[in-house]
Amino acid sequence: MTEQAYVLGTDDAEIERLRLQHRVWRPWMLRAWHRAHIRSGTRVIDIGAGPGFATADLADLVGESGAVLGVERSSRFAAAARARCAERRMANVQIEEIDLMLDPIPATSSFDAAWCRWVACFVSSPEHLLKTISKALRPSGVAIFHEYGDYGSWRMMPPRDSMGRFVAAVMESWRAAGGEPDVGLKLPALLNETGFCVRHVRPLVFTVGPADVLWQWPSAFLKSSAGRLCEQGHLDASDAEAITSALDEAEQDPLAVMMTPLVLEIIAAKSP
């Protein structure tokens, strides 16, 4: 699997964007883990671990009596995750470089929980992903997801046409690569079909201003993606310039408001 196969890339700039994204979303991530009863001694899989930001947080949470397996298909991200955990001397972490669409997770019915954030929206078969996760979980093990349910909800107030074109281009690029931006809408039914019992579903959507820390998450993504979408042919240069200009103007306006893409938090338990 080449690094170019990642629709958002795997370069240093993307790792830094993911660092910011993780920092912004960390409070909601920790609440989801608490709701799913991840604690000291829990054995957890980090699905699509990326550069290992959540992996390291999981290792801290489960402690020496627990264990964390990070699975990631990008060799660049996997190396970054290993380096991060080694720097923090985390002996309870293992990073495996695998493609979840092709390879099994190197464990069967042994993990208590799986954490999956913005992975199902990029894979070619969410059904296969859920089956792979299920095989690695023990009976009654839990799977926790943060996945988009309405990516088109990402808006600026007042509305800007350039923003609509940008969001449409993002969704088009993910679908062209085999993913589905609004995969969260399908997950509850797919989980039930895969032998899970859905215990919890709630929307996470926010209205924020330029001074809000949450603004940084969509803002950083827009700034890093406009040029890439032009290179991929999903966005005209004039549209990219218009949306970046609109964002710059909004960030100087204390009255500006942005509504973030709707994320669904889903927690499901594997059948006993």
Backbone as JSON, one array per atom type, in Angstrom:
{
  "sequence": "MTEQAYVLGTDDAEIERLRLQHRVWRPWMLRAWHRAHIRSGTRVIDIGAGPGFATADLADLVGESGAVLGVERSSRFAAAARARCAERRMANVQIEEIDLMLDPIPATSSFDAAWCRWVACFVSSPEHLLKTISKALRPSGVAIFHEYGDYGSWRMMPPRDSMGRFVAAVMESWRAAGGEPDVGLKLPALLNETGFCVRHVRPLVFTVGPADVLWQWPSAFLKSSAGRLCEQGHLDASDAEAITSALDEAEQDPLAVMMTPLVLEIIAAKSP",
  "N": [[0.85, -1.18, 0.0], [0.82, 2.05, -1.05], [2.0, 5.23, 0.16], [0.72, 7.27, -1.12], [-1.83, 6.38, -1.41], [-3.4, 7.26, 0.63], [-5.96, 9.43, 1.0], [-5.81, 11.88, 2.25], [-3.13, 12.17, 2.57], [0.19, 11.55, 4.05], [2.24, 13.05, 4.98], [4.59, 15.24, 6.78], [3.21, 17.6, 7.35], [0.57, 16.7, 7.41], [0.68, 14.99, 9.6], [1.08, 16.87, 11.63], [-1.33, 18.27, 11.4], [-3.07, 16.25, 12.18], [-2.22, 15.97, 14.79], [-3.13, 18.39, 15.95], [-5.89, 18.07, 15.47], [-6.4, 15.81, 17.06], [-5.85, 16.86, 19.6], [-7.86, 18.81, 19.84], [-10.17, 17.22, 19.76], [-9.86, 15.55, 21.88], [-11.13, 15.76, 24.53], [-13.79, 14.81, 24.03], [-13.27, 12.31, 23.05], [-12.13, 11.05, 25.32], [-14.35, 11.05, 26.99], [-16.02, 9.31, 25.61], [-14.55, 6.93, 25.81], [-14.67, 6.58, 28.58], [-17.42, 6.2, 28.85], [-17.63, 3.77, 27.6], [-16.36, 2.17, 29.37], [-13.57, 1.81, 29.38], [-10.6, 1.26, 31.06], [-8.1, 0.93, 33.67], [-6.23, -1.95, 33.02], [-7.7, -2.79, 30.82], [-7.82, -4.3, 27.59], [-7.14, -3.03, 24.48], [-7.84, -2.25, 21.05], [-6.54, 0.02, 18.77], [-7.97, 1.19, 16.07], [-6.86, 1.89, 12.86], [-4.6, 3.55, 13.6], [-3.01, 5.72, 12.89], [-0.61, 8.33, 13.41], [-0.38, 7.68, 16.06], [-1.45, 9.15, 18.24], [-3.89, 8.81, 19.72], [-3.37, 6.2, 20.44], [-1.25, 6.37, 22.28], [-2.54, 7.77, 24.34], [-4.45, 5.87, 25.07], [-2.75, 3.86, 26.05], [-1.73, 5.11, 28.32], [-4.09, 5.27, 29.8], [-4.96, 2.57, 30.21], [-2.85, 1.43, 31.5], [-0.1, -0.48, 33.0], [-1.16, -2.98, 33.46], [-2.9, -3.35, 31.43], [-3.31, -3.48, 27.81], [-2.41, -2.28, 24.56], [-3.09, -2.41, 21.15], [-2.1, -1.03, 18.25], [-3.26, -0.65, 15.01], [-2.34, -0.03, 11.7], [-2.14, 1.02, 8.33], [-0.33, 2.63, 6.94], [3.1, 2.88, 6.51], [4.64, 5.05, 7.2], [3.06, 6.44, 9.1], [2.85, 4.37, 10.99], [5.51, 4.1, 11.81], [5.86, 6.59, 13.02], [4.04, 6.33, 15.13], [5.2, 4.21, 16.6], [7.6, 5.44, 17.35], [6.64, 7.51, 18.95], [5.46, 6.14, 21.11], [7.66, 4.73, 22.05], [9.33, 6.79, 22.86], [7.97, 7.63, 25.08], [8.31, 5.47, 26.63], [6.55, 3.26, 26.69], [5.62, 0.21, 27.47], [3.45, -1.35, 27.09], [2.35, -1.33, 24.59], [1.76, -2.25, 21.22], [2.47, -1.93, 17.8], [1.1, -2.65, 14.73], [1.61, -3.01, 11.3], [-0.77, -3.11, 9.1], [-3.22, -3.68, 6.51], [-6.49, -3.07, 6.86], [-8.47, -3.84, 5.1], [-7.45, -6.0, 3.86], [-5.95, -7.65, 5.55], [-6.06, -9.73, 8.49], [-6.64, -8.7, 11.92], [-4.0, -9.26, 14.12], [-4.94, -11.08, 16.24], [-7.35, -12.98, 18.02], [-10.54, -12.9, 19.28], [-9.69, -11.73, 21.75], [-9.51, -9.15, 22.73], [-10.79, -6.45, 24.74], [-11.95, -4.09, 23.91], [-12.44, -1.83, 21.12], [-11.28, 1.01, 19.45], [-12.32, 3.32, 17.09], [-11.85, 5.86, 15.01], [-12.83, 8.0, 12.52], [-12.19, 6.2, 10.41], [-13.82, 4.25, 9.21], [-15.09, 5.84, 7.32], [-13.33, 6.04, 5.26], [-12.65, 3.53, 4.24], [-13.06, 0.88, 1.81], [-14.96, -1.05, 2.31], [-17.07, -0.95, 4.79], [-18.49, -2.99, 5.99], [-16.75, -5.21, 5.91], [-14.75, -4.18, 7.53], [-16.06, -4.05, 10.05], [-16.52, -6.77, 10.52], [-13.89, -7.66, 10.76], [-13.07, -6.27, 13.05], [-14.86, -7.42, 14.89], [-13.97, -10.08, 15.01], [-11.64, -9.8, 16.44], [-12.41, -9.06, 18.95], [-13.35, -10.06, 22.24], [-16.18, -12.07, 23.37], [-18.93, -9.99, 24.2], [-17.27, -7.8, 24.13], [-16.53, -4.32, 23.44], [-17.12, -1.9, 20.85], [-16.12, 1.27, 19.84], [-17.03, 4.15, 18.12], [-16.25, 7.12, 16.34], [-17.6, 8.69, 13.81], [-18.41, 10.37, 10.74], [-21.71, 11.64, 10.28], [-23.2, 13.47, 8.9], [-21.69, 15.09, 6.76], [-22.1, 17.25, 5.18], [-23.2, 19.12, 6.83], [-21.37, 20.95, 7.56], [-20.95, 24.26, 7.71], [-20.76, 27.81, 7.12], [-21.77, 30.79, 8.82], [-22.85, 33.95, 8.05], [-24.08, 31.97, 5.19], [-21.71, 30.86, 2.71], [-21.08, 30.54, -0.67], [-18.71, 29.47, -1.69], [-17.83, 27.87, 0.37], [-19.69, 25.8, 0.39], [-19.04, 24.63, -2.06], [-16.49, 23.73, -1.52], [-16.9, 21.81, 0.56], [-18.48, 19.96, -0.85], [-16.57, 19.14, -2.7], [-14.7, 17.85, -1.06], [-16.21, 15.65, -0.15], [-16.69, 14.4, -2.59], [-14.08, 13.68, -3.32], [-13.42, 11.79, -1.36], [-15.28, 9.79, -1.88], [-14.52, 9.11, -4.46], [-12.19, 7.81, -3.91], [-13.11, 5.52, -2.82], [-14.36, 5.65, -0.36], [-16.9, 6.68, 2.09], [-18.31, 9.56, 3.11], [-20.52, 9.98, 4.89], [-20.76, 7.69, 6.46], [-21.45, 7.02, 9.04], [-24.22, 7.0, 9.29], [-24.94, 4.53, 8.38], [-23.77, 2.73, 10.07], [-25.04, 1.78, 12.59], [-27.03, -0.11, 11.7], [-25.39, -1.87, 10.24], [-23.71, -2.78, 12.26], [-25.53, -4.21, 13.86], [-26.16, -6.23, 12.05], [-23.74, -7.53, 12.03], [-23.54, -8.81, 14.39], [-23.4, -7.27, 16.67], [-24.66, -5.39, 19.46], [-26.14, -2.35, 19.52], [-25.54, 0.12, 21.8], [-25.44, 2.83, 22.31], [-25.92, 5.93, 20.79], [-25.11, 9.1, 19.67], [-25.25, 12.52, 18.48], [-22.52, 14.66, 17.61], [-22.05, 17.83, 17.19], [-21.16, 21.18, 16.53], [-21.45, 24.73, 17.04], [-19.29, 27.29, 16.44], [-17.01, 30.02, 17.09], [-14.3, 32.11, 15.79], [-12.5, 32.36, 17.96], [-12.8, 30.07, 19.42], [-11.52, 26.94, 20.46], [-12.33, 24.71, 19.03], [-12.78, 25.69, 16.5], [-10.34, 25.58, 15.24], [-10.02, 23.0, 14.31], [-11.74, 22.35, 11.88], [-10.79, 24.54, 10.42], [-7.98, 24.16, 10.09], [-8.04, 21.82, 8.58], [-9.31, 22.71, 6.23], [-7.44, 24.59, 5.26], [-5.25, 22.94, 4.73], [-6.22, 21.24, 2.82], [-7.31, 22.46, 0.54], [-5.49, 23.04, -1.59], [-4.66, 20.42, -2.22], [-7.04, 19.29, -3.14], [-7.36, 20.72, -5.48], [-5.15, 19.75, -6.96], [-5.99, 17.14, -7.27], [-8.09, 17.45, -8.95], [-10.65, 17.96, -8.06], [-11.47, 20.44, -7.32], [-11.61, 23.76, -8.48], [-8.99, 26.16, -9.06], [-9.78, 28.78, -8.63], [-11.98, 28.47, -6.95], [-10.72, 27.35, -4.72], [-9.11, 29.48, -3.94], [-11.11, 31.32, -3.33], [-12.44, 30.14, -1.11], [-10.4, 29.95, 0.81], [-9.86, 32.64, 1.13], [-12.32, 33.48, 2.12], [-12.32, 32.14, 4.55], [-10.13, 33.35, 5.81], [-11.14, 35.94, 6.09], [-13.33, 35.44, 7.78], [-12.01, 34.6, 10.08], [-11.06, 36.93, 11.06], [-13.25, 38.15, 11.97], [-15.03, 38.67, 14.77], [-17.67, 38.04, 15.1], [-18.24, 35.97, 13.46], [-19.51, 32.69, 12.65], [-19.21, 29.18, 12.67], [-20.54, 26.06, 11.72], [-19.81, 22.83, 12.63], [-18.86, 19.73, 10.91], [-21.19, 17.09, 11.32], [-20.67, 14.59, 13.66], [-21.07, 11.2, 14.55], [-21.28, 9.51, 17.57], [-20.87, 6.26, 18.43], [-21.5, 3.38, 20.26], [-21.11, -0.02, 20.63], [-21.79, -3.41, 21.6], [-20.3, -6.58, 21.3], [-21.99, -9.63, 20.65], [-22.6, -11.9, 23.39]],
  "CA": [[0.0, 0.0, 0.0], [1.65, 3.23, -1.14], [1.58, 6.36, 0.98], [-0.17, 8.1, -1.92], [-3.19, 5.85, -1.36], [-4.13, 8.01, 1.65], [-6.56, 10.57, 0.32], [-5.37, 13.1, 2.93], [-1.68, 12.2, 2.65], [0.84, 11.07, 5.28], [3.47, 13.83, 5.15], [4.76, 15.88, 8.09], [2.13, 18.57, 7.54], [-0.64, 15.97, 7.79], [0.88, 14.52, 10.97], [0.84, 18.01, 12.51], [-2.77, 18.54, 11.4], [-3.69, 15.21, 13.01], [-1.91, 16.29, 16.19], [-4.07, 19.43, 16.35], [-7.22, 17.45, 15.48], [-6.5, 14.96, 18.24], [-5.9, 17.72, 20.79], [-9.17, 19.44, 19.89], [-11.22, 16.22, 19.99], [-9.49, 14.67, 23.0], [-12.13, 15.67, 25.61], [-14.93, 13.96, 23.64], [-12.72, 10.96, 22.96], [-12.0, 10.5, 26.66], [-15.7, 10.79, 27.5], [-16.5, 8.09, 24.95], [-13.85, 5.81, 26.43], [-15.25, 6.4, 29.92], [-18.76, 5.64, 28.67], [-17.45, 2.37, 27.19], [-15.71, 1.48, 30.51], [-12.14, 1.54, 29.21], [-9.97, 1.63, 32.33], [-6.88, 0.18, 33.97], [-6.34, -3.39, 32.77], [-8.43, -3.08, 29.58], [-7.05, -4.59, 26.36], [-7.8, -2.21, 23.48], [-7.28, -2.09, 19.71], [-6.72, 1.33, 18.14], [-8.2, 0.88, 14.65], [-6.38, 3.01, 12.07], [-3.96, 4.32, 14.67], [-2.33, 6.91, 12.4], [0.69, 8.57, 14.05], [-0.36, 7.13, 17.41], [-1.83, 10.07, 19.31], [-4.86, 8.12, 20.57], [-2.72, 4.99, 20.95], [-0.5, 6.73, 23.49], [-3.52, 8.08, 25.39], [-5.01, 4.59, 25.52], [-1.74, 3.17, 26.85], [-1.74, 5.78, 29.63], [-5.33, 4.97, 30.51], [-5.1, 1.16, 30.62], [-1.76, 1.14, 32.42], [0.77, -1.65, 32.79], [-1.95, -4.21, 33.51], [-3.66, -3.43, 30.19], [-2.5, -3.58, 26.59], [-2.95, -1.57, 23.4], [-2.6, -2.8, 19.83], [-2.42, -0.07, 17.21], [-3.15, -1.21, 13.66], [-2.22, 1.1, 10.78], [-1.62, 0.53, 7.06], [0.74, 3.5, 6.45], [4.38, 2.62, 7.17], [5.09, 6.32, 7.77], [2.3, 6.66, 10.33], [3.2, 3.32, 11.95], [6.82, 4.45, 12.37], [5.65, 7.72, 13.93], [3.37, 5.81, 16.33], [6.19, 3.46, 17.38], [8.54, 6.39, 17.94], [5.93, 8.25, 20.01], [5.3, 5.26, 22.28], [8.99, 4.4, 22.57], [9.82, 7.99, 23.56], [7.29, 7.68, 26.38], [8.66, 4.21, 27.3], [5.31, 2.52, 26.89], [5.88, -1.2, 27.2], [2.17, -2.05, 26.92], [1.84, -0.99, 23.26], [2.3, -2.91, 20.03], [1.99, -1.33, 16.56], [1.17, -3.57, 13.61], [1.35, -2.37, 10.0], [-1.65, -3.97, 8.31], [-4.33, -3.08, 5.78], [-7.69, -3.7, 7.42], [-9.28, -4.4, 4.02], [-6.78, -7.19, 3.32], [-5.29, -8.46, 6.56], [-6.75, -9.85, 9.79], [-5.96, -8.2, 13.1], [-3.27, -10.42, 14.66], [-5.49, -11.54, 17.53], [-8.7, -13.51, 17.84], [-11.4, -12.94, 20.48], [-8.9, -11.52, 22.95], [-9.52, -7.75, 23.17], [-11.99, -5.99, 25.43], [-12.54, -2.91, 23.27], [-11.81, -1.3, 19.91], [-11.53, 2.43, 19.22], [-12.27, 3.56, 15.65], [-12.21, 7.25, 14.74], [-12.63, 8.43, 11.14], [-11.59, 5.13, 9.61], [-14.89, 3.64, 8.4], [-15.46, 6.73, 6.22], [-12.32, 5.96, 4.2], [-12.42, 2.18, 3.73], [-13.92, 0.48, 0.7], [-16.02, -1.92, 2.79], [-17.32, -0.88, 6.23], [-18.95, -4.31, 6.43], [-15.56, -6.02, 6.16], [-14.09, -3.59, 8.69], [-16.76, -4.46, 11.27], [-16.26, -8.19, 10.73], [-12.51, -7.78, 11.23], [-13.07, -5.83, 14.45], [-15.59, -8.4, 15.69], [-13.15, -11.27, 15.21], [-10.57, -9.52, 17.4], [-12.99, -8.77, 20.26], [-13.92, -11.15, 23.02], [-17.63, -11.94, 23.53], [-19.34, -8.82, 24.99], [-16.35, -6.69, 23.93], [-17.19, -3.13, 22.91], [-16.51, -1.13, 19.77], [-16.48, 2.69, 19.97], [-16.8, 4.83, 16.85], [-16.56, 8.5, 16.0], [-17.64, 8.73, 12.35], [-19.31, 11.41, 10.25], [-23.09, 11.28, 9.95], [-23.7, 14.46, 7.94], [-20.54, 15.94, 6.49], [-22.62, 18.45, 4.56], [-23.64, 20.09, 7.84], [-20.29, 21.92, 7.75], [-21.4, 25.51, 7.11], [-20.44, 29.09, 7.74], [-22.91, 31.67, 8.99], [-23.83, 33.63, 6.99], [-23.59, 30.99, 4.22], [-20.82, 31.27, 1.63], [-21.14, 29.55, -1.75], [-17.41, 28.81, -1.84], [-17.74, 26.83, 1.41], [-20.47, 24.68, -0.1], [-18.28, 23.94, -3.13], [-15.37, 23.03, -0.88], [-17.41, 20.62, 1.24], [-18.87, 19.01, -1.89], [-15.34, 18.59, -3.29], [-14.14, 16.9, -0.1], [-17.02, 14.44, -0.18], [-16.46, 13.77, -3.89], [-12.75, 13.08, -3.32], [-13.44, 10.58, -0.53], [-16.05, 8.76, -2.6], [-13.7, 8.68, -5.6], [-11.17, 6.9, -3.37], [-13.77, 4.31, -2.32], [-14.93, 5.85, 0.96], [-18.23, 7.27, 2.2], [-18.24, 10.53, 4.2], [-21.62, 9.87, 5.86], [-20.86, 6.28, 6.79], [-22.04, 6.85, 10.37], [-25.65, 6.71, 9.17], [-25.1, 3.11, 8.07], [-23.1, 1.87, 11.04], [-25.88, 1.02, 13.53], [-27.61, -1.29, 11.05], [-24.31, -2.8, 9.9], [-23.27, -3.4, 13.5], [-26.53, -5.23, 14.22], [-26.01, -7.36, 11.11], [-22.46, -8.19, 12.29], [-23.59, -9.48, 15.68], [-23.24, -6.32, 17.76], [-25.85, -4.72, 20.0], [-25.83, -0.93, 19.65], [-25.96, 0.59, 23.12], [-25.38, 4.28, 22.48], [-25.68, 6.75, 19.6], [-25.43, 10.51, 19.88], [-24.57, 13.41, 17.54], [-21.57, 15.65, 18.11], [-21.98, 18.92, 16.22], [-20.92, 22.38, 17.32], [-21.36, 26.04, 16.4], [-18.12, 27.88, 17.07], [-16.45, 31.24, 16.55], [-12.85, 32.04, 15.55], [-11.73, 32.27, 19.2], [-13.06, 28.77, 20.02], [-10.51, 25.96, 20.08], [-12.9, 23.8, 18.04], [-12.65, 26.31, 15.17], [-9.05, 25.2, 14.67], [-10.1, 21.68, 13.65], [-12.09, 22.48, 10.46], [-9.97, 25.55, 9.77], [-6.72, 23.54, 9.69], [-8.32, 20.88, 7.49], [-9.58, 23.47, 5.01], [-6.2, 25.19, 4.77], [-4.34, 21.9, 4.24], [-6.85, 20.41, 1.79], [-7.73, 23.19, -0.66], [-4.52, 22.81, -2.66], [-4.68, 19.01, -2.61], [-8.25, 19.06, -3.93], [-7.07, 21.25, -6.82], [-4.25, 18.8, -7.61], [-6.76, 15.93, -7.59], [-9.11, 17.79, -9.94], [-11.98, 18.05, -7.45], [-11.75, 21.83, -7.01], [-10.92, 24.74, -9.32], [-8.1, 27.06, -8.33], [-10.54, 29.97, -8.23], [-12.77, 28.08, -5.79], [-9.8, 27.19, -3.59], [-8.72, 30.82, -3.51], [-12.28, 31.96, -2.74], [-12.75, 29.6, 0.2], [-9.35, 30.34, 1.76], [-10.08, 34.06, 1.41], [-13.5, 33.58, 2.99], [-11.92, 31.7, 5.88], [-9.29, 34.41, 6.37], [-12.03, 37.03, 6.49], [-14.12, 35.0, 8.93], [-11.17, 34.5, 11.25], [-10.85, 38.29, 11.55], [-14.56, 38.66, 12.36], [-15.42, 38.04, 16.04], [-19.07, 37.63, 15.05], [-18.38, 34.83, 12.53], [-19.92, 31.42, 13.24], [-19.07, 28.0, 11.82], [-21.12, 24.82, 12.22], [-18.88, 21.77, 12.28], [-19.47, 18.51, 10.37], [-21.81, 16.26, 12.35], [-20.03, 13.32, 13.96], [-21.87, 10.3, 15.38], [-20.6, 8.65, 18.54], [-21.61, 4.99, 18.47], [-20.89, 2.34, 21.1], [-21.82, -1.29, 20.46], [-21.18, -4.56, 22.27], [-20.36, -7.84, 20.58], [-22.86, -10.61, 21.31], [-21.88, -12.79, 24.31]],
  "C": [[0.88, 1.23, 0.0], [1.09, 4.33, -0.25], [0.6, 7.25, 0.23], [-1.61, 7.63, -1.87], [-4.02, 6.53, -0.27], [-4.65, 9.29, 1.02], [-6.14, 11.89, 0.97], [-3.86, 13.19, 3.09], [-1.15, 11.7, 3.98], [2.12, 11.87, 5.57], [3.51, 14.5, 6.52], [3.64, 16.88, 8.38], [0.84, 17.88, 7.97], [-0.52, 15.43, 9.21], [0.62, 15.66, 11.96], [-0.64, 18.37, 12.55], [-3.49, 17.51, 12.27], [-3.4, 15.43, 14.49], [-2.89, 17.34, 16.73], [-5.48, 18.85, 16.46], [-7.42, 16.6, 16.72], [-6.62, 15.79, 19.51], [-7.28, 18.35, 20.95], [-10.25, 18.45, 20.3], [-10.98, 15.36, 21.23], [-10.54, 14.63, 24.11], [-13.31, 14.76, 25.27], [-14.5, 12.52, 23.48], [-12.66, 10.31, 24.34], [-13.36, 10.2, 27.28], [-16.28, 9.52, 26.89], [-15.83, 6.86, 25.56], [-14.41, 5.52, 27.83], [-16.63, 5.75, 29.82], [-18.68, 4.16, 28.3], [-16.69, 1.55, 28.23], [-14.29, 1.02, 30.19], [-11.42, 2.1, 30.42], [-8.69, 0.82, 32.5], [-7.14, -1.31, 33.76], [-7.06, -3.76, 31.49], [-7.45, -3.35, 28.43], [-7.8, -3.97, 25.18], [-7.06, -2.25, 22.15], [-7.57, -0.67, 19.25], [-6.77, 1.1, 16.63], [-7.81, 2.08, 13.8], [-5.67, 4.0, 12.95], [-3.28, 5.59, 14.19], [-0.98, 7.09, 13.07], [0.71, 8.24, 15.53], [-0.76, 8.06, 18.54], [-2.84, 9.42, 20.27], [-4.24, 6.85, 21.19], [-2.0, 5.27, 22.26], [-1.45, 7.07, 24.64], [-4.16, 6.81, 25.94], [-4.02, 3.86, 26.43], [-1.65, 3.78, 28.24], [-2.94, 5.34, 30.46], [-5.38, 3.54, 31.03], [-3.96, 0.7, 31.52], [-1.01, -0.15, 32.11], [-0.01, -2.96, 32.8], [-2.82, -4.38, 32.27], [-2.73, -3.55, 29.0], [-3.21, -2.84, 25.47], [-2.27, -2.09, 22.14], [-3.05, -1.74, 18.84], [-2.24, -0.71, 15.85], [-3.27, -0.07, 12.66], [-1.59, 0.62, 9.48], [-0.46, 1.37, 6.53], [2.04, 3.22, 7.21], [4.91, 3.9, 7.82], [4.38, 6.61, 9.09], [2.69, 5.63, 11.39], [4.54, 3.62, 12.61], [6.7, 5.6, 13.36], [5.0, 7.26, 15.23], [4.36, 5.04, 17.21], [7.15, 4.41, 18.08], [7.9, 7.14, 19.11], [5.83, 7.39, 21.28], [6.65, 4.89, 22.89], [9.57, 5.58, 23.35], [9.21, 8.1, 24.95], [7.47, 6.38, 27.16], [7.42, 3.4, 27.66], [5.51, 1.07, 26.48], [4.61, -1.98, 26.92], [1.53, -1.79, 25.56], [2.54, -1.81, 22.19], [1.67, -2.24, 18.81], [2.19, -2.32, 15.43], [0.79, -2.83, 12.32], [0.54, -3.33, 9.13], [-2.7, -3.14, 7.59], [-5.6, -3.8, 6.22], [-8.64, -4.25, 6.37], [-8.7, -5.7, 3.48], [-6.32, -8.17, 4.39], [-6.14, -8.59, 7.82], [-5.96, -9.13, 10.88], [-5.29, -9.39, 13.77], [-3.68, -10.79, 16.08], [-6.9, -12.03, 17.25], [-9.4, -13.59, 19.19], [-10.65, -12.68, 21.77], [-8.96, -10.09, 23.49], [-10.87, -7.37, 23.78], [-12.71, -4.88, 24.68], [-11.76, -2.55, 22.01], [-12.24, 0.15, 19.75], [-11.31, 2.71, 17.74], [-12.77, 4.97, 15.36], [-11.83, 7.63, 13.31], [-11.79, 7.44, 10.33], [-12.64, 4.54, 8.67], [-15.27, 4.51, 7.21], [-14.49, 6.65, 5.06], [-12.17, 4.57, 3.58], [-13.43, 1.82, 2.64], [-15.09, -0.39, 1.15], [-16.16, -1.8, 4.31], [-17.77, -2.23, 6.79], [-17.76, -5.2, 6.79], [-14.82, -5.5, 7.39], [-14.73, -4.06, 9.99], [-16.54, -5.94, 11.56], [-14.85, -8.42, 11.27], [-12.4, -7.37, 12.69], [-13.73, -6.88, 15.34], [-14.73, -9.62, 15.99], [-12.08, -11.06, 16.27], [-11.09, -9.28, 18.81], [-13.47, -10.05, 20.95], [-15.45, -11.02, 23.03], [-17.96, -10.83, 24.53], [-18.34, -7.67, 24.93], [-17.04, -5.53, 23.24], [-16.38, -2.49, 21.79], [-17.04, 0.3, 19.86], [-16.09, 3.4, 18.67], [-17.08, 6.33, 16.98], [-16.46, 8.58, 14.48], [-18.65, 9.8, 11.91], [-20.69, 10.85, 9.92], [-23.73, 12.23, 8.97], [-22.58, 15.45, 7.67], [-20.98, 17.28, 5.89], [-23.15, 19.47, 5.55], [-22.57, 21.15, 8.1], [-20.63, 23.19, 6.98], [-20.76, 26.7, 7.82], [-21.71, 29.92, 7.83], [-22.39, 33.11, 9.01], [-23.22, 32.67, 5.97], [-22.69, 31.62, 3.16], [-20.82, 30.17, 0.57], [-19.84, 28.78, -1.88], [-17.25, 27.69, -0.81], [-18.51, 25.6, 0.97], [-19.73, 23.9, -1.17], [-17.11, 23.16, -2.54], [-15.83, 21.74, -0.22], [-17.82, 19.55, 0.23], [-17.65, 18.36, -2.53], [-14.68, 17.58, -2.36], [-14.89, 15.57, -0.17], [-16.8, 13.68, -1.49], [-15.11, 13.05, -3.91], [-12.71, 11.8, -2.49], [-14.18, 9.46, -1.24], [-15.27, 8.24, -3.8], [-12.63, 7.69, -5.16], [-11.77, 5.66, -2.74], [-14.4, 4.45, -0.96], [-16.34, 6.41, 0.91], [-18.24, 8.23, 3.39], [-19.3, 10.34, 5.28], [-21.84, 8.44, 6.33], [-21.52, 6.03, 8.15], [-23.52, 6.52, 10.33], [-25.92, 5.23, 8.95], [-24.62, 2.2, 9.21], [-24.02, 1.14, 12.01], [-26.49, -0.24, 12.92], [-26.54, -2.32, 10.73], [-23.79, -3.5, 11.15], [-24.24, -4.49, 13.95], [-26.4, -6.46, 13.34], [-24.74, -8.16, 11.39], [-22.43, -8.86, 13.66], [-23.32, -8.58, 16.87], [-24.61, -5.85, 18.23], [-25.48, -3.25, 20.24], [-26.4, -0.41, 20.95], [-26.1, 2.1, 23.21], [-25.11, 4.93, 21.13], [-26.02, 8.19, 19.97], [-24.66, 11.36, 18.87], [-23.63, 14.36, 18.27], [-21.41, 16.7, 17.01], [-21.95, 20.22, 17.01], [-21.03, 23.63, 16.44], [-20.3, 26.82, 17.16], [-17.72, 29.18, 16.37], [-14.94, 31.12, 16.43], [-12.01, 31.88, 16.82], [-11.88, 30.91, 19.89], [-12.01, 27.77, 19.54], [-11.03, 25.0, 19.01], [-12.83, 24.37, 16.62], [-11.38, 25.82, 14.47], [-9.11, 23.89, 13.89], [-10.54, 21.81, 12.2], [-11.24, 23.5, 9.72], [-8.66, 24.95, 9.25], [-6.93, 22.57, 8.54], [-8.54, 21.63, 6.19], [-8.28, 24.01, 4.42], [-5.26, 24.14, 4.18], [-4.9, 21.16, 3.02], [-7.18, 21.15, 0.5], [-6.79, 22.94, -1.83], [-4.53, 21.38, -3.15], [-5.89, 18.7, -3.47], [-8.1, 19.62, -5.35], [-6.19, 20.27, -7.6], [-4.99, 17.55, -8.06], [-7.85, 16.19, -8.61], [-10.51, 17.9, -9.38], [-12.4, 19.5, -7.18], [-10.96, 22.72, -7.97], [-10.06, 25.65, -8.46], [-8.83, 28.29, -7.84], [-11.4, 29.68, -7.0], [-11.9, 27.94, -4.54], [-9.39, 28.55, -3.05], [-9.89, 31.51, -2.8], [-12.56, 31.45, -1.33], [-11.67, 29.96, 1.22], [-9.47, 31.82, 2.11], [-11.26, 34.25, 2.35], [-13.15, 33.16, 4.42], [-11.07, 32.76, 6.56], [-10.14, 35.57, 6.88], [-12.82, 36.67, 7.74], [-13.28, 34.98, 10.2], [-10.81, 35.87, 11.83], [-12.15, 38.91, 12.07], [-15.01, 37.98, 13.65], [-16.87, 37.58, 16.06], [-19.3, 36.44, 14.11], [-18.75, 33.57, 13.3], [-19.71, 30.31, 12.22], [-19.78, 26.83, 12.48], [-20.25, 23.67, 11.72], [-19.59, 20.57, 11.66], [-19.99, 17.63, 11.5], [-21.1, 14.91, 12.45], [-20.97, 12.49, 14.82], [-20.95, 9.5, 16.29], [-21.46, 7.4, 18.72], [-20.82, 4.0, 19.33], [-21.74, 1.08, 20.97], [-21.06, -2.42, 21.11], [-21.37, -5.81, 21.42], [-21.25, -8.82, 21.35], [-22.05, -11.53, 22.23], [-21.59, -14.14, 23.67]]
}
